[in-house]
Amino acid sequence: MNISISNDLEYLAIFSLVLILPKLLLRFRLPSGITALIIGIIYSTIDPTIQDDRLFRFLSQIGITSLFLFAGLEVDFAELKSDGKYLSKYIAKSLFIILIMILSLSYYFELSYPSATILALGIFTPSAGFIMNSMHSFNMGEDQEYWVKSKAISKELMSVVLLFIALQGDDIKSMLVSLAFFAGLFAFLPLIFKLYFKFISPYAPNSEIPFLVVLSLTAGVVSKELGTYYLVGAFIVGLIGSRFKHKIFKDDEKMLFSALAGFFNVFLPFYFFQAGLKISVGEVTLDSFTLGLIFIVIFVPLRLILTSSSLKYVLKEFIKKPYQISLSLMPTLIFGLVAAGALRAKGEVDNKLIYALIFYTLISSLLPSIFFSLTRKGEKA
């Protein structure tokens, strides 16, 4: 009984810290995901046995799949099509830069092309769900928010495809099985949605969000078991669900989007907490920090220049302040941690490089909060 009580108290302490402390520190512009990650790092040093706790692993799965479900639902194919000419140029330019990065990282660090691809994606991919969830604190106009969302989503779509290829490229049989599964999702999910709206939704009011969450979690877990990652399956569920938004959200789209955002805001901190549990402070070296700083010095300006130049030459209305959009696209927290986890699982990459990526990810994800906070203080003064 005493052991049971102590376990309950430990869970209570962790839940309180993970759910409340990140919200308290938002007043200091510290993203809640980073706070939860740090809590995980600290707790893993206090109690290493908690690293394999099934409860926190399951909560983290719900968090990451619901986030990418949300990101997929946010995709508006009509909007992407209307701005297709501009976005296709932006994606083509991004693909070229990523290709150069893959070749350079592979050569310099002696990595296989799949590992170099995962590392490049971790460095270069903005985390759309994390960014959209943080935009309210950036103090931007609606048009600017639209372009931040469009660019983040379009690049994330590209990166999800590249990540799938990188994770499965070494095993053709496994890749074909995964492709068959994802093809099945695209083929049968629309039918599942239609059956749900015909036979279940009319008799189970307000069940849309639980239905979406269960679907995304199931697809995410299966895709992980197939050797890809949770985000791929969950993102596909969101993409297909976006075609049924008029039925899912009916007349209360804004309210139900807020409900879904509120749902993953409860569980997403546990994804970061779980990621923090996997980080061993003893494995972090000075070389990791040095390499991470080199990544920041090289790749942050490169990403800023790529986005700002595109806006200046194509979208004249943003020529005065393109940096606001560019800076808002800096956070790579989700994709950076996903890439770090994938590289660790492959076992081909030195820990020094993995922790350098994590350090780069943390700093790049803090940049918008720091910049916009300083900008507000300057305007008030």
Buried (B, 14 or more C-beta within 10 A) or exposed (E): EEEEEEEEEBBEEBBEBBBEBBEEBBEEBBBBBBBBBBBBBEBBEEEEEBBEBEEBBBBBBBBBBBBBBBBBBBBBEEBBEEBEEBBEEBBEBBEEBBEEBBEEBBEEBEBBBBBBBBBBBBBBBBBBBBBBBBBEBBEBEEEBBBBBBBBBBBBBBBBBEBBBEBBBBBEEEBBEBBEEBBEEBEEEBBEBBEEBBEEEBEEEEEEBBEBBBBBBBBBBBBBBEBBBBBBBBBBBBBBBBBBBBEBBBEEEEEEBBEBBBEBBBBBBBBBBBBBBBBBBEEEBEEBBBEBBBEBBEBBBEBBBEBBBEBBEEBBEEBEEEBBBBBBBBBBBBBBBBBBBBBBBEBEEBBBBBBBBBBBBBBBBBBBBBEBBBEBEEEEEE
